[in-house]
């Protein structure tokens, strides 16, 4: 049995897995984020709730760059106290079993590769659309992390007057349209014309992200995940319309776009870190 952990800026979630199936989940709202000691105690408590003698390892996904070999995380997004944390050493000292750390979107990609929509493909990119915009890259069945576990930070590339993340994450809805992605989705479901227009605009921005990914990696498929992907029906048309301007039409014709279908795929991917080492 393996424990997979998804550490976010708001919540800690952990799942006990066996054979690619989550048998139990624990979660907690992350509080006192200015205190490293208190946040670590919360993380340890959530994991401890799932520990049994049969657990052989722990995999943890974090929203940051990671020294994968040594399990050190740096500058964790939305957790101010996590500037440099030797997380692998801390958790292995606490639980006396092997611990593996990676970026959270890489865990999402690994989960899709092993258990989700990417199973038929050897090379693909997983895009997480939510509070931010991140990418996990798999090339010839291997997770590509880059030299500093920073590969896939496509959201930080310059785009228009800001960057891709600004126009393809929750910030797009909150800053430019004074709403949330959830509210825009609910309004679109009821046929609200303003909301439908917002989603059309969003789809165009995402189409430009996908073109950038296709030019850079030429993957077999792109898997869309994160909370915003649930509104896919409302931005699919404008997204694909934008993609029509891609320089190589055959590439776009062959590129497959999928929406994540497996619940808690990032937890499964985090657990998969233990057997993918």
Beta strands, then each sheet from edge to edge (+ up, - down):
strand 1: 2-7
strand 2: 11-18
strand 3: 21-29
strand 4: 57-62
strand 5: 65-67
strand 6: 72-74
strand 7: 84-85
strand 8: 98-103
strand 9: 124-129
strand 10: 133-139
strand 11: 142-144
strand 12: 158-159
strand 13: 162-163
strand 14: 221-225
strand 15: 256-259
sheet 1: 3+ 2- 1+ 4+ 8+
sheet 2: 5+ 6- 7+
sheet 3: 11+ 10- 9+ 14+ 15+
sheet 4: 12+ 13-
end
